[in-house]
Amino acid sequence: MDLNDYAIECHSANKRWWQDPKTGRPIERNFGELIALCHSELSEALEGNRKRLMDDKLPHRRQDEVELVDCLIRIFDLA
């Protein structure tokens, strides 16, 4: 798989986040909002690393690694 394949797979698995749950219409997000979402994932990764936290949703994983993957998903959505 290449990065385009990963981006397509991520989008397919998460496309509901791009739709209004009430209307089903696409949600338009601007570039700045998407970059801010990437930034927040990186900040959460840094906090998890500094505090040596385990993830709250995937308790068998470290928070920093989960947040880095979340950032990749955001980047794939943006790209």
Secondary structure, DSSP 8 states (H G I E B T S, - for coil): --HHHHHHHHHHHHGGGGB-TTT--B----HHHHHHHHHHHHHHHHHHHHHT-B-SSSTTSBHHHHHHHHHHHHHHHH-
